[in-house]
Amino acid sequence: LELNPFNIKVAIIEPGAIKTEFGNVMYQPMIDRSKGGAYEPYVEKFASNSDVEASGSDPSVISNVVIKAVESSNPKRRYVAGAMARPLMFIRGWLGDAVYDAMMLRFIK
């Protein structure tokens, strides 16, 4: 909204699970930094669910959506793409943030 006076169109890309090397780069430093802290049990559980990334979509799914949004003269305000993105947005939209948050917490408890 704040960019509207400048004729700048904004689109949100809501990615689902995407096959990347993010987990390989992020998990170990995150585990190391959380040792002995309040977040240690959550981080360990989060890292143990790293196989979600392996079952994700190819990164080209997101790059194709970005290209579609950029090339559109009238882009959508929100694009949803990638593995599990639509079901997660459905849950959040229809069942609310509390249900969505509870579901996400199950992955780290």
Disulfide bonds with the S-S distance in Angstrom:
none
